[in-house]
Each structure stands twice: as structure tokens, then as C-alpha cells.
Amino acid sequence: MKLKNKIVAVLMSAICAMSLVACGIRESGEGELNKPVDNTKTQLSVFNFDGGYGSEWLKKARDRFEAEYAEESFEDGKKGVQISISPQKISGTELQSRIPNMAEEVFFGERLFYNDYAKAGLLLDITDIVKDKKLPGEQKTIKDKMTDDQYSYFAFNDDGSEKVYGIPHYSGAVGIIYNADFFDDNDLYFKQDWKSTPNSPFTAKTADDVSNGPDGLPHTDDDGLPVTYEEFYKLCDYIADNIPSSKPLLWNGVVYDEYLLDLMCSMYMDYEGAEQGNITYTLNGNVKHIVDTINNGEVTLKAPFDVTPNDRGYEVFNQAGKYYATEFVGTILGNSDWYDKTTVFSQSYSHLEAQKNFLSTEEFGGKTDFAMFIDGCWWESECDSTITKMVQSYGNKASKYERNFKWMPLPRPTASEQKAVMLDSIQSCAFIKSSIAPSKIKAAKAFLQFVNTDESLIEFTNVTNTAKALNYTMTDKSQLSNFGRSYITAKEKSDIVCTFNGSDIYRNNAAAFAHLSIFKTKVDGTIYDNPVEPLRNGVSAKIIFDGYKTCGKTIWDGLTK
């Protein structure tokens, strides 16, 4: 059960870069988190990765738990429990190496190599509260709320017995957020037959001739939104050419390559669909979208065939979704009038600054209205303090409950009735460390169960306007912001693909399935972990895709099978 050195090296570099995406310095107005220590109560210290999702959700859960268990004795001579919250920004191998010497006992983190943490003996066995013990006030276990794919990853077969050491925590997706107020004000919704009037393709959302949008159904929230790449490009051109003081797109500059790579991964999975997308992480199944040739942008696919980790598994690196996603981001980068190139490639232009500029339309003191924003589902939670300051300056009309930002369905190369896919790539996990004092285990397990009740899951969503990674139902979305309601509704309508699974090929080669591996390319003899830089320099999507094939074969040859 030793961690492979080569996996550590690759994952360290990947995670150090990727963790910047949702995890920059958080502006927080949440106030004091902890009270003075009361030693008459059992003390628990809880680590929380305080990135985009913040700590307010944990504070609320903590307060309810302490009240609920105020009369419970977890340790001899003590009654009740007191939880101190430790918000930090440590993830990946850095957290793994620190855990033995940390004071915290319960952990909520992201970008965690759960498989390696467990193998290193750092995690407490929590099989009982996951698999066997029903949640307080419910008839379900935590396992009942996990998907089969999740459980196959989180459950180990150790010496013939099934053991679970962690629980999926929050869910994270990167995509395109759009300012629906801007779209409404400028009537930016496609007509049913817009190609017959190419110089006037748009109409009002409420118009009789508005298109059905990506879901193909009339009178739904996505009416008039771009269905295909062609429509998305048309939308961007129209905004750039016809709406003064506006830009179609915005993203942050400090780690622009990681944001755009995350978008590529999301588009890749959405094109492939859940069944084909999952094969990306198992190298096992009947593949249907393997590229044969690309000529002048026209893709020809091979006939479907079976792959296994040992037989033609390298072909999975050649899925068409990777080409199309690369082409999409390349087209964006090639149209510099769609964005402000002085900011989106600047190493001083942070995600918080980009979020502020997206919020600061001309109505709210900004110089430019940005129609769409490439970011994670956590963006609104992450910039909560910015929104609070805007409300103080401009009144309630600046509130996230008044303004109308929404999650945009991803466009596809051509119209498709395939169900939308969200890629959950954040690898978030909750666990108890194995070195916790035995007298505190009962309290720690009770708290982990408590934060995974439906009440707590729903509370998390109401606070963050994002989603937990378990299955639960938001029957009442009235407390959510307009963006939160849009995102949760989109997630409910989507299949979810996670960037992990319980297969041996994944467990033994986790680094090979990271974003910075599956999109590794070779261009003119140079290896790029991230294809965004050569795309920005004008290298074609086809050349970069040919590089995927070359690197994919090398990666497959080096797998521990």
C-alpha cells in the first residue's frame, strides 16, 4: 500500500495548478467562526478547505449539531460537544503529508487523492456510518445517497472485507455562466429559423418564434440559447459587433490556461455522454467516438469496437470529444474581439477581479458589460463579499436574488438529443483521520453523519448556491439565488461523470487520468501538459489532437496494468 513516486510527482504538479481554480484567497465577511473553548464538552477540530464554497455552511451545521447533541455524553465526565472550525487552503499531496501532525480531526477538502490517503493509513474506517447505520431521522444510509460509481471508488476490499474511509463532499463543475439580464435587455435569443434571416438572428425570449434551445423543448428555461458551436460563435460575433461597451466573454488571467482546460474537459464529457465519458477513466468498454481521420475540420469516426486496459486502451485518448472541445477553445482564443486580451492573460488579473468585473456592468459602475463568464459553479459563493459591497453601494437591485445570472447548457458541434453531462472534477472528500483520539471517534462519526442528512445537504445548497456530491432533492428552491436555482436545476437534468472510479487501472495510475495527462500533447517535438498555450499561439486543433494521440499511446504504454 505504498504511494507510487511517479504518481506523486505528476499529481503534485497537476494539483498545484488545478487547485488555484476554485481556491484562491477568499474574501470573507463571515465573522468570527469559533467560541472560547469549553472543556466540559468534547472538543472536535474540523478542517475545512475554505475556497469557493466558504465556511458559512459548516458554521451553520456546527451550530445545529452542538444544539442537537447538547445533552449527549461522548466522553466520560463531559456533556455535549464543541466544534472548532479551521479554514485553510491546503490540498493534494501537501495536505496528505501534513495530516499526521495536524491538530484537526475531521476534514472537508478538495483535490484529495482519496485512494492514496487511504492506502497510507491516514483515514479512519467509517464503514459503519456509511454502509450500515441509518442517518439521524432518516431511513437511508450515506451509501444509499452515493452513486454506484462513487461507492466503487470509496469502498476498498481489504483482506476480503469491504472498508470505507471517506465520503463524497461537494460537487464542482466548470462551465459558462451568462448574464440573463444582459441577454433580456438586448434580445439575444435565437429565432426558430434564424438562418433565414442571418443579419437578424435574434429575438426576445418571450417571442413566439424563439427557438427551443439545447433541450429541444418549447417554453423551458433554455429557449433561445445556442445549441451548436456555430450558434455560439454567431452570438459572440453579434455582441462584439453590435452592442457598444460590451464583450461576449470573460475569464480570469492568473490561471487562464487551467480555467480554459477545465472548460475543455467539461465540453469533452458533454459531447461523449455519460457512458462513453466514463470509459475515459476505466479504458474498458465499447468505444463509439474514436477519431479515424480529420480533414478540413470534418471528423470521420472508426466503427465501434471494444477496448480494455490491456487491449487498445490507448484508443480512448483519441475520443472525438477531445478534438471538438479543443476546436471550441481554439476558436475563442482566435477571436480576440470577443474578450479583453489585456486582462484575461494577465498574471495580475485574479479570479476575484474577474468576478467583480462580471458583476460590475455599466449599471453598477463598470466600464464593460460581459455577456458570459467562464468559471466554476462556485463563483457566486466565492465573490459573496463583492456582492455584499455592491448592495451597500447600489441597494437591493445589486443583490444576487434580484440580478439574473444563469448556468448555460454547453453548446455541441451539432444539435443532439443526448442528455447533458456535468463533469465533477473537484475530487472533494470528507473523512476522519486515523490518529484521532479513540474517545472522540463517536462524536466525529456522529458529526459526519449529521452533515450528510438531507437537512444538512439542503442547507449547504441554500447557503452556497452549489451542490453536494450526494443524491438529495431540492424540492424548494425559493431560498436560492437566481444563479443557484439555474445551476441546481441544470444539475438535476444532467448525468454526472466523476474524474475517478474504483477500477484497478484507475487506482494504480491516478495521475494518468488527471486533466494535465489526458490533454497532454506533443507539438513540433515539444510536450505540453496543457494545450491552451499552443492554441493561443495559433496551433490548429488538428495538430494538437494528433499530439494527444502520440502522448496518449506513451501514457498507456507506461500504465501499471
FIDOLO-163665 format. One line per field, with one value per residue (C-alpha): residue number from 0; residue in three letters; x negated, y negated, z negated. Coordinates in steps of 0.5 Angstrom, whole numbers. Each point is the difference from the previous one (the first is absolute). Example, Ala and Ser with C-alpha at 12.3 -4.5 7.8 and 13.67 -1.06 7.14 Angstrom:
<tipas>
k = (0/1);
r = (ALA/SER);
x = (-25/-2);
y = (9/-7);
z = (-16/2);
</tipas>
This chain:
<tipas>
k = (0/1/2/3/4/5/6/7/8/9/10/11/12/13/14/15/16/17/18/19/20/21/22/23/24/25/26/27/28/29/30/31/32/33/34/35/36/37/38/39/40/41/42/43/44/45/46/47/48/49/50/51/52/53/54/55/56/57/58/59/60/61/62/63/64/65/66/67/68/69/70/71/72/73/74/75/76/77/78/79/80/81/82/83/84/85/86/87/88/89/90/91/92/93/94/95/96/97/98/99/100/101/102/103/104/105/106/107/108/109/110/111/112/113/114/115/116/117/118/119/120/121/122/123/124/125/126/127/128/129/130/131/132/133/134/135/136/137/138/139/140/141/142/143/144/145/146/147/148/149/150/151/152/153/154/155/156/157/158/159/160/161/162/163/164/165/166/167/168/169/170/171/172/173/174/175/176/177/178/179/180/181/182/183/184/185/186/187/188/189/190/191/192/193/194/195/196/197/198/199/200/201/202/203/204/205/206/207/208/209/210/211/212/213/214/215/216/217/218/219/220/221/222/223/224/225/226/227/228/229/230/231/232/233/234/235/236/237/238/239/240/241/242/243/244/245/246/247/248/249/250/251/252/253/254/255/256/257/258/259/260/261/262/263/264/265/266/267/268/269/270/271/272/273/274/275/276/277/278/279/280/281/282/283/284/285/286/287/288/289/290/291/292/293/294/295/296/297/298/299/300/301/302/303/304/305/306/307/308/309/310/311/312/313/314/315/316/317/318/319/320/321/322/323/324/325/326/327/328/329/330/331/332/333/334/335/336/337/338/339/340/341/342/343/344/345/346/347/348/349/350/351/352/353/354/355/356/357/358/359/360/361/362/363/364/365/366/367/368/369/370/371/372/373/374/375/376/377/378/379/380/381/382/383/384/385/386/387/388/389/390/391/392/393/394/395/396/397/398/399/400/401/402/403/404/405/406/407/408/409/410/411/412/413/414/415/416/417/418/419/420/421/422/423/424/425/426/427/428/429/430/431/432/433/434/435/436/437/438/439/440/441/442/443/444/445/446/447/448/449/450/451/452/453/454/455/456/457/458/459/460/461/462/463/464/465/466/467/468/469/470/471/472/473/474/475/476/477/478/479/480/481/482/483/484/485/486/487/488/489/490/491/492/493/494/495/496/497/498/499/500/501/502/503/504/505/506/507/508/509/510/511/512/513/514/515/516/517/518/519/520/521/522/523/524/525/526/527/528/529/530/531/532/533/534/535/536/537/538/539/540/541/542/543/544/545/546/547/548/549/550/551/552/553/554/555/556/557/558/559/560);
r = (MET/LYS/LEU/LYS/ASN/LYS/ILE/VAL/ALA/VAL/LEU/MET/SER/ALA/ILE/CYS/ALA/MET/SER/LEU/VAL/ALA/CYS/GLY/ILE/ARG/GLU/SER/GLY/GLU/GLY/GLU/LEU/ASN/LYS/PRO/VAL/ASP/ASN/THR/LYS/THR/GLN/LEU/SER/VAL/PHE/ASN/PHE/ASP/GLY/GLY/TYR/GLY/SER/GLU/TRP/LEU/LYS/LYS/ALA/ARG/ASP/ARG/PHE/GLU/ALA/GLU/TYR/ALA/GLU/GLU/SER/PHE/GLU/ASP/GLY/LYS/LYS/GLY/VAL/GLN/ILE/SER/ILE/SER/PRO/GLN/LYS/ILE/SER/GLY/THR/GLU/LEU/GLN/SER/ARG/ILE/PRO/ASN/MET/ALA/GLU/GLU/VAL/PHE/PHE/GLY/GLU/ARG/LEU/PHE/TYR/ASN/ASP/TYR/ALA/LYS/ALA/GLY/LEU/LEU/LEU/ASP/ILE/THR/ASP/ILE/VAL/LYS/ASP/LYS/LYS/LEU/PRO/GLY/GLU/GLN/LYS/THR/ILE/LYS/ASP/LYS/MET/THR/ASP/ASP/GLN/TYR/SER/TYR/PHE/ALA/PHE/ASN/ASP/ASP/GLY/SER/GLU/LYS/VAL/TYR/GLY/ILE/PRO/HIS/TYR/SER/GLY/ALA/VAL/GLY/ILE/ILE/TYR/ASN/ALA/ASP/PHE/PHE/ASP/ASP/ASN/ASP/LEU/TYR/PHE/LYS/GLN/ASP/TRP/LYS/SER/THR/PRO/ASN/SER/PRO/PHE/THR/ALA/LYS/THR/ALA/ASP/ASP/VAL/SER/ASN/GLY/PRO/ASP/GLY/LEU/PRO/HIS/THR/ASP/ASP/ASP/GLY/LEU/PRO/VAL/THR/TYR/GLU/GLU/PHE/TYR/LYS/LEU/CYS/ASP/TYR/ILE/ALA/ASP/ASN/ILE/PRO/SER/SER/LYS/PRO/LEU/LEU/TRP/ASN/GLY/VAL/VAL/TYR/ASP/GLU/TYR/LEU/LEU/ASP/LEU/MET/CYS/SER/MET/TYR/MET/ASP/TYR/GLU/GLY/ALA/GLU/GLN/GLY/ASN/ILE/THR/TYR/THR/LEU/ASN/GLY/ASN/VAL/LYS/HIS/ILE/VAL/ASP/THR/ILE/ASN/ASN/GLY/GLU/VAL/THR/LEU/LYS/ALA/PRO/PHE/ASP/VAL/THR/PRO/ASN/ASP/ARG/GLY/TYR/GLU/VAL/PHE/ASN/GLN/ALA/GLY/LYS/TYR/TYR/ALA/THR/GLU/PHE/VAL/GLY/THR/ILE/LEU/GLY/ASN/SER/ASP/TRP/TYR/ASP/LYS/THR/THR/VAL/PHE/SER/GLN/SER/TYR/SER/HIS/LEU/GLU/ALA/GLN/LYS/ASN/PHE/LEU/SER/THR/GLU/GLU/PHE/GLY/GLY/LYS/THR/ASP/PHE/ALA/MET/PHE/ILE/ASP/GLY/CYS/TRP/TRP/GLU/SER/GLU/CYS/ASP/SER/THR/ILE/THR/LYS/MET/VAL/GLN/SER/TYR/GLY/ASN/LYS/ALA/SER/LYS/TYR/GLU/ARG/ASN/PHE/LYS/TRP/MET/PRO/LEU/PRO/ARG/PRO/THR/ALA/SER/GLU/GLN/LYS/ALA/VAL/MET/LEU/ASP/SER/ILE/GLN/SER/CYS/ALA/PHE/ILE/LYS/SER/SER/ILE/ALA/PRO/SER/LYS/ILE/LYS/ALA/ALA/LYS/ALA/PHE/LEU/GLN/PHE/VAL/ASN/THR/ASP/GLU/SER/LEU/ILE/GLU/PHE/THR/ASN/VAL/THR/ASN/THR/ALA/LYS/ALA/LEU/ASN/TYR/THR/MET/THR/ASP/LYS/SER/GLN/LEU/SER/ASN/PHE/GLY/ARG/SER/TYR/ILE/THR/ALA/LYS/GLU/LYS/SER/ASP/ILE/VAL/CYS/THR/PHE/ASN/GLY/SER/ASP/ILE/TYR/ARG/ASN/ASN/ALA/ALA/ALA/PHE/ALA/HIS/LEU/SER/ILE/PHE/LYS/THR/LYS/VAL/ASP/GLY/THR/ILE/TYR/ASP/ASN/PRO/VAL/GLU/PRO/LEU/ARG/ASN/GLY/VAL/SER/ALA/LYS/ILE/ILE/PHE/ASP/GLY/TYR/LYS/THR/CYS/GLY/LYS/THR/ILE/TRP/ASP/GLY/LEU/THR/LYS);
x = (0/-6/2/-4/-5/1/8/-2/-5/6/5/-3/-2/8/3/-4/2/7/1/0/6/5/-5/-3/0/7/4/4/5/2/-3/-2/0/-1/1/-4/-2/5/-4/6/2/-3/-5/0/-4/2/-4/4/-3/2/0/6/5/-2/1/7/4/-5/1/8/-1/-4/5/5/-4/-2/7/3/-6/0/2/-4/-6/-5/-6/0/1/2/7/1/-5/-3/-3/-5/-1/-7/1/-6/-3/-4/2/-3/-7/-1/6/-2/-7/2/6/-4/-2/6/5/6/4/6/-2/4/-4/-1/-5/-2/-3/5/-3/-7/2/4/-6/-5/5/2/7/5/4/7/4/5/3/-1/3/4/2/6/0/3/7/0/1/-6/-8/-5/-1/7/-2/-6/0/-3/-6/-1/0/-4/-5/0/1/-6/0/-6/-1/6/5/3/-3/2/-5/4/6/1/1/1/1/-3/1/-4/5/2/5/4/3/7/2/-5/3/7/-2/-3/5/-6/4/0/6/3/-2/-6/-4/6/-2/-7/-1/5/0/2/7/3/0/8/1/4/-6/-5/-4/1/-7/-5/5/5/6/4/1/-5/-6/-5/4/-4/-6/-6/1/-6/-7/2/5/-4/-5/5/3/-7/-1/6/-1/-7/2/7/0/-4/-5/2/-5/3/-5/-4/-4/-6/-7/-4/1/4/-3/3/7/0/-3/6/5/-3/1/7/1/-3/4/6/-1/-2/6/0/-1/-6/-3/0/-5/-5/-1/0/-2/5/6/3/-3/4/-3/-7/-3/-3/-1/1/0/1/4/4/-1/1/1/-2/5/2/-5/-2/-6/-3/-5/-5/3/0/2/-4/5/4/-5/3/7/3/3/-7/-1/6/-1/-7/3/5/-5/-5/6/1/-7/-1/5/-3/6/4/-4/-5/-6/-4/4/1/-7/-3/-3/2/8/3/6/3/-2/4/6/0/0/5/5/-2/4/1/6/-4/-6/-4/-3/2/6/-3/6/-4/-5/-4/0/2/7/-3/-2/6/-1/-8/2/5/-3/-1/8/1/-4/4/6/-2/-2/6/5/4/0/-7/2/-1/7/2/-5/1/-7/1/-3/-1/1/-6/0/-2/-3/7/7/1/6/-6/1/-4/-6/-4/-7/-1/-8/-1/-1/3/0/2/-4/-2/-8/-2/-4/6/0/5/4/2/2/7/1/-4/4/7/-2/-2/7/3/-3/3/7/5/1/-7/-1/5/-2/-7/3/4/-6/-5/5/-4/1/-3/-2/5/7/6/6/0/8/0/-5/3/-6/-5/-3/3/-7/0/7/-2/-6/3/6/-5/-4/7/1/-7/-4/-6/-7/-6/-7/-1/2/-1/-3/-7/-3/2/-2/-7/-1/4/-5/1/8/-2/2/-7/-1/6/-1/-8/-2/-6/-1/-7/-3/2/4/6/4/5/2/2/-6/-2/8/-2/-6/5/-2/6/5/-2/-8/2/4/-5/-4/5/-1/-7/0/6/-4/-6/4/4/-7/-2/6/0/5);
y = (0/-5/-6/0/-5/-2/-1/-4/-5/0/-1/-6/-4/1/-1/-6/-3/2/-2/-7/0/0/-1/-7/-5/0/-7/2/-4/6/-3/4/7/3/-1/1/7/3/6/3/2/5/-4/1/-4/0/-2/-3/-2/-7/-1/-2/4/-4/2/-3/6/4/-5/1/7/0/-5/5/6/-3/-2/7/4/-5/6/5/3/2/1/1/-6/-4/-2/-3/-1/-7/0/-5/-1/-1/-3/1/0/7/6/5/3/-6/2/7/-1/-4/4/4/-7/-4/-1/0/7/-1/-2/-3/-1/0/2/6/7/4/6/-1/-4/7/4/-4/2/-7/1/3/6/-3/6/0/-7/0/7/3/-6/-4/-7/-4/-1/4/7/-1/1/-4/6/-1/-7/2/2/7/-3/-4/5/5/-5/-2/8/4/7/1/7/3/-5/-7/-6/-7/-6/-6/-4/-4/-7/-6/1/-5/-2/-5/-3/-6/-5/-5/-7/2/-8/-2/5/-2/-7/1/5/5/7/4/0/7/-1/-5/2/-3/-7/0/-7/0/7/-2/-2/0/6/-1/-1/6/1/1/7/6/-1/6/5/-1/-1/-6/-5/2/-4/1/-2/-4/1/3/7/1/-3/-3/-4/-1/-4/-4/-2/-2/-4/-3/-3/-2/-4/-3/-1/-6/0/8/6/7/4/-1/5/-1/-2/3/8/-2/7/4/-3/1/7/1/-2/4/6/-2/0/6/4/-3/2/7/1/4/7/-2/-5/5/4/-5/2/7/2/5/1/-1/-7/-3/-7/1/-4/3/-6/-7/-4/-8/1/6/6/7/5/7/5/2/5/3/-2/2/-3/6/0/-7/-4/-6/-1/-3/-6/-1/-2/-5/-4/-2/-3/-3/-4/-2/-3/-4/-3/-1/-4/-4/-2/-1/-6/-5/-5/5/-2/-5/3/-5/4/7/2/-5/4/-6/1/5/4/-5/-6/3/2/-7/-3/5/-2/-8/-1/-7/-1/2/-5/5/-2/6/5/7/5/6/3/6/2/6/1/-3/-7/-4/3/-2/-7/-1/-6/-3/0/-2/-6/-2/1/-5/-5/1/3/7/-1/3/6/7/1/-6/1/6/4/7/6/1/7/2/-1/6/1/2/0/6/3/3/-1/-6/2/-3/2/0/-1/-3/6/-2/4/1/4/1/1/7/-3/-4/2/6/-4/-5/5/1/-8/0/5/-3/-7/3/4/-7/-4/5/0/-2/-6/-2/1/-4/-6/1/-2/-5/-3/1/0/6/8/5/6/5/1/-4/-4/-8/0/-7/-5/-6/-2/1/-6/0/3/5/2/1/4/5/1/1/5/4/0/3/6/-1/3/0/0/6/7/7/4/2/-3/-7/2/2/-6/-6/-5/3/-3/-7/-5/-2/7/2/-7/1/-2/0/-6/0/4/-4/3/-4/2/-5/-1/-7/-3/3/-2/-7/0/2/7/4/4/6/-1/0/6/4/-2/3/7/0/-2/5/6/-2/0/6/4/-2/2/5/5);
z = (0/2/4/6/1/7/-1/-6/5/5/-4/-5/7/2/-6/-2/6/0/-7/2/4/-6/-5/0/-6/-2/-2/-6/-4/-4/-7/-6/1/-7/-7/-6/-2/-5/-3/-3/7/5/5/7/5/7/6/6/7/0/7/5/-5/-6/-7/-2/2/-5/-5/0/0/-6/-4/1/-1/-7/-2/2/-4/-6/-5/3/-3/5/-6/-7/-4/6/3/6/6/2/7/2/8/3/7/4/7/0/5/4/-2/-4/-5/0/-2/-6/-3/-5/-3/0/-6/5/-1/5/7/6/6/7/6/-5/2/-4/3/-3/-6/-2/2/-4/-6/-1/-1/-5/2/0/4/-6/1/8/1/-6/-5/3/0/-6/1/7/3/4/-1/3/5/3/2/4/7/2/3/-7/-4/4/-1/-7/-2/-1/0/-6/-1/2/-4/3/-3/1/-2/3/2/7/-3/5/8/4/8/4/6/3/-4/3/-2/2/-2/6/5/-2/1/7/2/1/1/7/4/2/7/-1/6/5/-3/-1/-1/-6/-3/-7/-3/-7/-5/0/7/4/5/-6/1/-4/-3/-1/-4/7/-4/0/-6/-4/-3/5/6/5/-3/5/2/4/1/6/-4/-6/5/3/-7/-1/6/0/-7/2/6/-2/-8/-2/-6/0/0/1/-4/-7/-4/-5/2/-5/2/6/3/-6/1/7/0/-5/5/5/-5/-1/7/2/-5/2/7/-2/-4/-7/3/4/-4/-6/5/0/-8/1/7/0/5/7/2/5/2/2/5/6/4/0/7/0/-6/2/-5/2/-5/-1/0/-8/-3/-7/-4/-6/-4/3/7/4/-6/3/5/-6/0/7/-1/4/-5/-2/7/0/-7/3/6/-4/-5/6/4/-6/-1/7/0/-4/1/-5/-6/-3/1/-5/-6/2/1/-5/-6/-5/2/-5/0/-5/4/6/-4/-2/7/2/-5/1/6/2/-4/-6/1/5/7/4/0/0/3/-2/-5/0/-8/-4/-4/-6/3/-3/-7/1/1/-5/-4/7/1/-7/1/6/-3/-5/5/5/-4/0/8/0/-4/2/-1/5/5/5/2/2/2/7/4/3/8/4/7/3/-3/-4/-5/-4/-8/-2/-4/-6/-2/-7/0/-7/-4/-6/-6/-8/-5/-7/-1/-2/-6/-3/-8/-1/-5/6/5/-2/0/7/3/-2/3/7/0/-2/5/5/-2/5/-4/0/7/2/-5/4/6/-2/-3/5/6/3/-1/-5/4/-3/2/-3/2/0/0/-2/4/-3/-4/5/5/7/2/-6/3/7/-2/-4/5/5/-4/-1/7/2/-1/-5/2/-5/1/-4/0/-4/6/-1/6/-4/-7/3/5/-3/3/7/-1/-2/5/1/2/5/3/1/7/4/5/4/-5/-6/-5/-3/-6/1/8/-2/1/7/2/-2/5/6/0/3/-4/5/-1/-8/1/4/-6/-5/4/-1/-7/-2/3/-4/-6/1/1/-7/-4/-5/3);
</tipas>
